[in-house]
């Protein structure tokens, strides 16, 4: 009888640990955090011999008399739930929560509400306008990106996510966002179409899958990292197909693809104080979209601003070049994210994902798409290779920072 009771309790503990892992993985946590949290919970309640195997889209939990496999598709992120489960696993030990209390706490975390719609729309508009400025756009271009982002966010939230597959939704969103920017440009609302589209498309960039894939690789979780990076790559391709289709569709009526002469930089918005403000607002805004707790918007924005300033100053005023500048800036963001995690007692992921976001080669996706649509294939190859080099620089920056820190947060 006693053995039967122990087996029932063991099953309940493993079920609790498995559910905590599911919430973490579903909402943007890295693999190592999921495994550590599950093991911490099981060990606290005296369950030995458990075995957790975590992939980027699934969790396998086995015990003496328990086995469970969960498929967890790669979706968006709600990093406030990651922070809550992370704190929950520590509270179990600190306050010696009973199993019943722990289950009730985890249920509350699972039912945490999403950010209000108004907050998401404001963040989408301001974030895209800020990134338009970061990538060289002027104030009028930023205003056009803001308007296009609001309309695009409505499509994604009301039509794309509920009714379309993830790939098709990104193709359609890339197509619609591009046509919106072309429409505003044709009406004289904005003067640099390339920067307008880049600013708008940043709303679709899979920053969580991309950054976590890089971090999993840095943590030597190669299978999970490559799976997440493959998912991010598919989304990049889907966005590129949508952008390319938008330009091609417009050319059917216009007679030819709109001529763009490459990246241009507005003199006023390129000033360092404006770039600092744009980087802060852009990172803080996407912190809202990634679901960070409100108290972390400010530090996340500051970390993103610091990383972008490091890149900008190195790229402008030294011979470092884009690759080395990105590598160093990525490492700075990773170090500051760890520092913020220790000081604020939360996962470093909360700061790393939005902090690295300004460095993600979103502009490369656009220019590769545009050059393909305009049949400038050598330039398309060059833009694509540049985006790949920037990605490698971000990976190396995170890896170097992780090794310098010596242990995970």
Helices and strands as residue ranges (DSSP letters): H 2-26, H 31-44, E 51-55, E 58-62, E 67-71, H 79-94, H 99-110, H 117-134, H 139-155, I 156-160, H 161-163, H 166-186, H 193-201, G 202-204, H 207-218, H 222-254, H 272-289, G 294-296, H 297-317, H 321-344, H 349-357, H 362-373, H 377-405
